[in-house]
Amino acid sequence: FWRSSEVQILQNKWAAREGDVFVVSQFPIWGLARLLVALVEGGSDPWRDGLLEPIHFLDCMASMGARTFMDEAAKRQGRRFFKSYCIPSAFPCKYPFEENAKGQGPSPKIVVLVADPRHVITTMWTFFTKSKCHFFDGSLTDFIRWVASGKFRIFGEFFQHAVSWAREAAEHPEYIQLFDAGRLGSLDPKEVRAELENIADFLDIPRERAAELVAATFRRPAGAAEALAKDACSLPSIVEGDHLLEQTGRNLNCFENSLNNAAAEVHELWHTALKVWVTSSSSQLVQLARVSMKGMSSTPPLMLTISMKGMRAHEAGTCRPCVFALRGICKNTAEMCLYCHADGHSKTKRASQKMRQVRKAKQDEERIRTPSPSPRNVQLQPLSTRPFLLDLPPWCLASAMQG
């Protein structure tokens, strides 16, 4: 799906115009692509039928014909979204951006998505094995071995891809920045909103629009399945009712479980590969690699990797009701709350404040360790009167008394 000859034509002949946004990552995005397209191109619904179009996926579309792509791109009005996998030296556009692309409107910008490499690799494996774009037949353990050994080189060496873009961001911070896709894959709406607002600030888009889109993302409409099924590379799990965005917590646990099944050689290769990020000049990549090195201890509890709200969870009985919503005092909307606001939950009885204080005081008292007596205050008893000797057998007692 990637033809270097066609991409080279774009490098020589196609220039970005003001307002263009290029999202670069080595890993595929599908639900996240919907959210970002709506943010950039002015949409209000990340679930809309036909939201994702072939032209949004720059590398793939251009490989089918660079000139056809340029003709189609020229017809589009307003700000344009393009997704690319390429490293800076193979970027499918005249780069660095020409001065004439920086007019009175927003300049062209590049959003580089990075994440915990465990999340990235699991996302790639899921895409390559379970989407319509089938590419890999092995297990996740096999895929980890393939990446860690350096054999995965579709868009350059795996870990060097992010390092090369981090260097570009350091050199051109005015139009290139790195953002954490792992935060966008959180099940906590507030964390997703915080990172999307950071992207909106960089792209000169009002924060209010980012907040509205996040709320819409956590509000699955009735006809979502039909719209998602039409996407070129949709995942069956998302179509059937799973969360729209690629879930970070679940991917981290899935990766660690698969790594535990790998041979010691794979563990060694994996930790060696992570050193590429650890020794890089990017503090963001260093932090992501160090967290990844902590292994299972850095993954969230399993109960926090399962959606606690949504119609699918509510109907299955696996949701967790918001106790504050049941009392009518929740400060969040149904979309922005981590817990379920759907009808049908029984109101829980909460202990009074006085009873809660009594329970807490009792728990604190139980935690306090009784201090041991000072050795100076302990008086030794004569051997014959020590209580523990009374429990000894007669023959042992006699021996002890003689001693």
C-alpha positions as CSV (number, residue, x, y, z in Angstrom):
1,F,0.0,0.0,0.0
2,W,3.0,2.3,-0.1
3,R,4.9,3.1,-3.4
4,S,8.0,5.2,-2.9
5,S,8.0,6.4,-6.5
6,E,4.6,8.0,-6.1
7,V,5.5,9.5,-2.8
8,Q,8.6,11.0,-4.3
9,I,6.4,12.8,-6.8
10,L,4.6,14.5,-4.0
11,Q,7.9,15.4,-2.3
12,N,8.9,17.3,-5.5
13,K,5.6,18.8,-6.6
14,W,3.0,19.0,-3.9
15,A,3.2,21.9,-1.3
16,A,1.1,22.2,1.8
17,R,-1.2,25.2,2.1
18,E,-2.1,27.2,5.1
19,G,-4.3,25.4,7.6
20,D,-3.2,21.9,6.6
21,V,-2.7,19.4,9.4
22,F,-0.6,16.3,9.0
23,V,-0.9,13.6,11.7
24,V,2.1,11.4,11.7
25,S,2.5,8.1,13.6
26,Q,4.1,4.8,12.9
27,F,1.0,3.0,14.2
28,P,-2.5,3.0,12.5
29,I,-5.4,5.0,13.9
30,W,-9.0,4.4,13.1
31,G,-11.4,5.7,15.9
32,L,-8.8,8.3,16.8
33,A,-8.6,9.3,13.1
34,R,-12.4,10.0,13.2
35,L,-11.9,12.3,16.3
36,L,-9.0,14.2,14.8
37,V,-10.7,14.6,11.4
38,A,-13.7,16.1,13.1
39,L,-11.5,18.4,15.1
40,V,-9.4,19.7,12.1
41,E,-12.1,19.9,9.4
42,G,-14.8,21.4,11.6
43,G,-17.1,18.5,12.2
44,S,-19.2,18.1,15.3
45,D,-19.8,14.3,15.2
46,P,-17.0,11.8,15.3
47,W,-19.5,9.0,14.5
48,R,-20.8,10.6,11.2
49,D,-21.3,8.3,8.2
50,G,-18.7,9.0,5.6
51,L,-16.5,11.0,7.9
52,L,-13.3,9.2,6.9
53,E,-12.4,9.4,3.2
54,P,-9.5,7.8,1.3
55,I,-7.9,11.2,0.8
56,H,-7.4,11.5,4.5
57,F,-4.9,8.6,4.4
58,L,-2.1,10.4,2.5
59,D,0.4,7.6,2.0
60,C,-2.1,5.0,0.8
61,M,-4.0,7.4,-1.5
62,A,-0.9,8.8,-3.0
63,S,0.5,5.4,-3.7
64,M,-2.5,4.8,-5.9
65,G,-1.6,7.8,-8.0
66,A,0.2,11.0,-6.9
67,R,-1.4,13.1,-9.5
68,T,-4.9,11.9,-8.8
69,F,-4.3,12.6,-5.1
70,M,-3.1,16.2,-5.9
71,D,-6.2,16.9,-8.1
72,E,-8.6,15.6,-5.3
73,A,-6.7,17.5,-2.6
74,A,-7.0,20.8,-4.6
75,K,-10.8,20.5,-4.6
76,R,-11.1,20.5,-0.8
77,Q,-12.0,23.7,0.9
78,G,-11.0,24.9,4.4
79,R,-8.6,23.1,6.6
80,R,-7.5,19.7,5.5
81,F,-6.5,16.6,7.5
82,F,-3.9,14.1,6.2
83,K,-2.5,11.0,8.0
84,S,1.0,9.8,7.2
85,Y,3.3,7.1,8.5
86,C,6.5,8.4,6.9
87,I,9.8,9.5,8.5
88,P,10.9,13.1,7.9
89,S,13.2,12.2,5.0
90,A,10.3,10.4,3.2
91,F,7.5,12.9,4.1
92,P,5.1,13.0,1.1
93,C,5.1,16.8,0.7
94,K,7.5,19.6,0.1
95,Y,9.3,19.8,3.4
96,P,10.3,21.9,5.3
97,F,7.2,23.9,4.5
98,E,7.6,26.7,2.0
99,E,7.2,30.3,3.2
100,N,4.2,30.9,0.8
101,A,2.3,28.3,2.8
102,K,2.5,30.5,5.9
103,G,0.1,33.2,5.1
104,Q,-2.3,35.1,7.3
105,G,-4.2,31.9,8.3
106,P,-2.9,29.1,10.4
107,S,0.4,27.7,9.1
108,P,0.6,24.0,8.1
109,K,1.4,21.9,11.1
110,I,2.4,18.4,11.9
111,V,1.0,16.5,14.9
112,V,3.3,13.6,15.8
113,L,1.5,10.9,17.9
114,V,3.7,8.9,20.2
115,A,2.7,6.6,23.1
116,D,4.0,3.9,25.4
117,P,5.6,1.4,22.9
118,R,3.6,-1.4,24.4
119,H,0.4,0.3,23.4
120,V,1.8,1.1,20.0
121,I,2.8,-2.5,19.3
122,T,-0.4,-3.9,20.5
123,T,-2.4,-1.4,18.4
124,M,-0.3,-2.4,15.3
125,W,-0.8,-6.1,15.9
126,T,-4.6,-5.6,16.4
127,F,-4.8,-3.7,13.1
128,F,-2.6,-6.1,11.1
129,T,-4.5,-9.2,12.3
130,K,-8.1,-8.2,13.0
131,S,-9.0,-5.3,10.6
132,K,-9.9,-5.5,6.9
133,C,-6.3,-4.7,6.1
134,H,-5.0,-8.1,7.1
135,F,-1.2,-8.1,7.2
136,F,0.1,-10.5,9.9
137,D,-0.9,-14.0,10.9
138,G,1.1,-14.6,14.1
139,S,0.4,-14.1,17.8
140,L,1.2,-10.9,19.7
141,T,4.2,-12.7,21.2
142,D,5.5,-13.3,17.7
143,F,4.9,-9.7,16.7
144,I,6.8,-8.5,19.7
145,R,9.7,-10.7,18.8
146,W,9.6,-9.3,15.2
147,V,9.6,-5.7,16.3
148,A,12.2,-6.1,19.1
149,S,14.6,-7.9,16.8
150,G,14.5,-5.0,14.3
151,K,12.8,-6.9,11.5
152,F,9.8,-4.5,11.3
153,R,11.0,-1.8,8.9
154,I,7.9,-0.8,6.8
155,F,8.5,2.9,7.6
156,G,12.0,2.7,8.9
157,E,13.4,1.2,12.1
158,F,10.6,1.1,14.7
159,F,12.1,3.1,17.6
160,Q,14.0,5.5,15.3
161,H,10.8,6.6,13.7
162,A,9.7,8.6,16.8
163,V,13.3,9.7,17.5
164,S,13.6,11.3,14.1
165,W,10.4,13.2,14.5
166,A,11.4,14.3,18.0
167,R,14.5,15.9,16.4
168,E,12.4,17.7,13.9
169,A,10.1,19.0,16.6
170,A,13.0,20.3,18.5
171,E,14.2,22.2,15.4
172,H,10.8,23.4,14.2
173,P,8.6,23.7,17.4
174,E,6.4,26.3,15.7
175,Y,4.9,23.7,13.4
176,I,5.8,20.3,14.8
177,Q,4.9,18.9,18.2
178,L,4.7,15.5,19.9
179,F,1.5,14.4,21.6
180,D,0.6,11.4,23.7
181,A,-1.8,9.0,21.9
182,G,-1.9,6.9,25.1
183,R,-3.8,9.7,26.9
184,L,-6.2,9.9,24.0
185,G,-6.9,6.2,24.5
186,S,-7.9,6.6,28.2
187,L,-11.3,5.5,29.4
188,D,-11.4,8.7,31.5
189,P,-13.1,11.4,29.5
190,K,-11.2,14.1,31.4
191,E,-7.8,12.7,30.4
192,V,-8.9,12.5,26.8
193,R,-10.2,16.0,26.8
194,A,-7.0,17.4,28.4
195,E,-4.8,15.9,25.6
196,L,-7.2,16.9,22.8
197,E,-7.3,20.4,24.1
198,N,-3.5,20.5,24.0
199,I,-3.7,19.5,20.3
200,A,-6.4,22.1,19.7
201,D,-4.2,24.8,21.2
202,F,-1.3,23.9,18.9
203,L,-3.7,24.0,15.9
204,D,-5.3,27.3,16.9
205,I,-8.7,25.6,17.3
206,P,-11.0,26.7,20.2
207,R,-10.8,24.4,23.2
208,E,-14.6,24.4,23.4
209,R,-14.7,22.4,20.2
210,A,-12.3,19.8,21.6
211,A,-14.4,19.4,24.7
212,E,-17.6,19.0,22.6
213,L,-16.0,16.4,20.5
214,V,-14.8,14.4,23.5
215,A,-18.3,14.4,24.9
216,A,-19.7,13.2,21.6
217,T,-17.0,10.4,21.5
218,F,-18.3,9.0,24.8
219,R,-21.9,9.2,23.6
220,R,-22.4,6.4,21.0
221,P,-25.4,7.1,18.7
222,A,-27.9,4.5,17.7
223,G,-26.7,4.2,14.0
224,A,-23.0,4.0,14.8
225,A,-22.5,0.4,13.7
226,E,-23.7,1.1,10.2
227,A,-21.4,4.1,9.8
228,L,-18.3,2.4,11.2
229,A,-18.8,-0.7,9.1
230,K,-18.3,1.4,6.0
231,D,-14.8,2.6,7.0
232,A,-12.0,1.0,5.0
233,C,-10.1,-0.4,8.0
234,S,-12.7,-0.6,10.7
235,L,-12.3,-3.1,13.6
236,P,-15.2,-5.6,14.3
237,S,-15.0,-4.9,18.0
238,I,-15.6,-1.1,17.6
239,V,-18.4,-1.8,15.1
240,E,-20.0,-4.2,17.5
241,G,-20.1,-1.6,20.4
242,D,-16.6,-1.2,21.8
243,H,-15.2,2.2,22.7
244,L,-14.4,4.3,19.7
245,L,-10.8,5.2,20.6
246,E,-8.0,2.7,20.8
247,Q,-7.8,1.7,24.5
248,T,-4.5,2.2,26.2
249,G,-5.0,0.3,29.4
250,R,-6.3,-2.9,27.8
251,N,-3.4,-2.8,25.3
252,L,-0.8,-2.5,28.0
253,N,-2.1,-5.5,29.9
254,C,-2.4,-7.5,26.7
255,F,1.2,-6.7,25.8
256,E,2.6,-7.7,29.2
257,N,0.6,-11.0,29.2
258,S,2.0,-11.9,25.8
259,L,5.6,-10.8,26.8
260,N,5.4,-13.1,29.8
261,N,4.9,-16.0,27.4
262,A,8.0,-15.1,25.4
263,A,11.4,-16.6,25.7
264,A,14.1,-14.9,27.8
265,E,15.8,-13.9,24.5
266,V,12.7,-11.8,23.6
267,H,12.8,-10.0,26.9
268,E,16.4,-9.1,26.4
269,L,15.8,-7.9,22.9
270,W,12.8,-5.8,24.1
271,H,14.8,-4.0,26.9
272,T,17.7,-3.4,24.5
273,A,15.4,-1.9,21.9
274,L,13.9,0.5,24.5
275,K,17.3,2.0,25.1
276,V,16.9,3.8,21.8
277,W,14.3,6.0,23.4
278,V,16.0,6.1,26.8
279,T,19.1,7.6,25.3
280,S,17.3,10.0,23.0
281,S,17.3,13.8,23.5
282,S,13.4,13.8,23.8
283,S,12.3,13.9,27.5
284,Q,8.9,12.7,26.3
285,L,10.3,9.6,24.7
286,V,12.6,8.9,27.6
287,Q,9.7,9.0,30.0
288,L,7.6,6.7,27.9
289,A,10.4,4.2,27.6
290,R,11.2,4.2,31.3
291,V,7.5,3.6,32.2
292,S,7.5,0.7,29.7
293,M,10.6,-0.8,31.3
294,K,8.7,-1.2,34.6
295,G,6.6,-4.0,33.1
296,M,3.4,-5.2,34.7
297,S,3.8,-2.9,37.7
298,S,3.1,0.1,35.4
299,T,-0.1,-1.3,33.9
300,P,-3.5,-0.3,35.3
301,P,-5.6,-2.8,37.3
302,L,-7.8,-5.0,35.0
303,M,-11.0,-3.4,36.4
304,L,-9.9,-0.1,35.1
305,T,-9.3,-1.4,31.5
306,I,-13.0,-2.2,31.1
307,S,-15.5,0.5,30.2
308,M,-17.6,1.3,33.2
309,K,-20.4,3.0,31.2
310,G,-22.0,2.9,27.8
311,M,-25.1,1.0,26.5
312,R,-23.1,-2.1,25.8
313,A,-21.7,-2.3,29.4
314,H,-25.1,-1.2,30.8
315,E,-27.1,-3.9,29.0
316,A,-24.5,-6.5,30.0
317,G,-24.6,-5.5,33.6
318,T,-20.9,-4.8,33.7
319,C,-21.2,-1.0,34.1
320,R,-20.5,0.8,37.4
321,P,-23.2,3.3,38.5
322,C,-22.3,6.8,39.5
323,V,-23.4,7.1,43.1
324,F,-23.4,10.9,42.8
325,A,-25.7,10.8,39.8
326,L,-28.1,8.6,41.7
327,R,-28.3,11.3,44.3
328,G,-28.5,14.1,41.7
329,I,-25.3,15.8,42.7
330,C,-22.7,14.6,40.1
331,K,-20.7,17.5,38.9
332,N,-20.1,15.9,35.5
333,T,-22.4,15.3,32.5
334,A,-23.2,11.7,31.6
335,E,-20.6,11.9,28.8
336,M,-17.7,13.3,30.9
337,C,-18.2,11.1,34.0
338,L,-16.2,8.0,34.3
339,Y,-19.2,6.1,35.6
340,C,-22.6,5.1,34.3
341,H,-25.5,7.6,34.4
342,A,-28.0,5.4,32.6
343,D,-31.4,4.7,34.1
344,G,-32.2,1.6,36.0
345,H,-29.7,1.6,38.8
346,S,-30.9,1.3,42.4
347,K,-30.0,4.2,44.7
348,T,-27.3,3.2,47.2
349,K,-27.5,4.0,50.9
350,R,-24.5,5.9,52.1
351,A,-23.6,5.9,55.8
352,S,-23.9,9.2,57.6
353,Q,-20.8,11.4,58.0
354,K,-20.6,10.5,61.8
355,M,-20.7,6.8,61.0
356,R,-18.0,7.2,58.3
357,Q,-15.8,9.1,60.8
358,V,-16.2,6.3,63.4
359,R,-15.3,3.7,60.8
360,K,-12.2,5.6,59.7
361,A,-11.1,6.1,63.3
362,K,-11.4,2.4,64.0
363,Q,-9.4,1.5,60.8
364,D,-6.7,4.0,61.8
365,E,-6.5,2.5,65.3
366,E,-6.1,-1.0,63.8
367,R,-3.3,0.2,61.6
368,I,-1.3,1.6,64.6
369,R,1.3,-0.9,65.7
370,T,1.6,-1.4,69.4
371,P,5.1,-0.4,70.4
372,S,7.4,-3.1,71.8
373,P,8.5,-2.7,75.5
374,S,11.9,-1.2,76.0
375,P,14.6,-3.8,76.7
376,R,15.6,-1.9,79.8
377,N,12.2,-2.4,81.4
378,V,12.1,-6.1,80.9
379,Q,12.9,-8.1,84.1
380,L,14.2,-11.6,83.5
381,Q,12.6,-14.3,85.8
382,P,14.5,-17.2,87.3
383,L,14.7,-20.2,85.1
384,S,12.6,-22.3,87.5
385,T,9.7,-19.9,87.4
386,R,9.6,-19.1,83.8
387,P,6.0,-19.8,82.5
388,F,7.0,-21.4,79.3
389,L,8.7,-24.3,81.2
390,L,5.4,-25.4,82.5
391,D,4.4,-26.5,79.0
392,L,7.4,-28.8,78.5
393,P,7.4,-32.6,78.9
394,P,8.6,-33.8,82.3
395,W,11.9,-35.2,81.0
396,C,12.7,-31.9,79.2
397,L,11.7,-29.9,82.3
398,A,14.0,-31.9,84.5
399,S,16.9,-31.4,82.1
400,A,16.2,-27.7,82.0
401,M,16.2,-27.4,85.8
402,Q,19.4,-29.2,86.1
403,G,21.0,-26.9,83.6
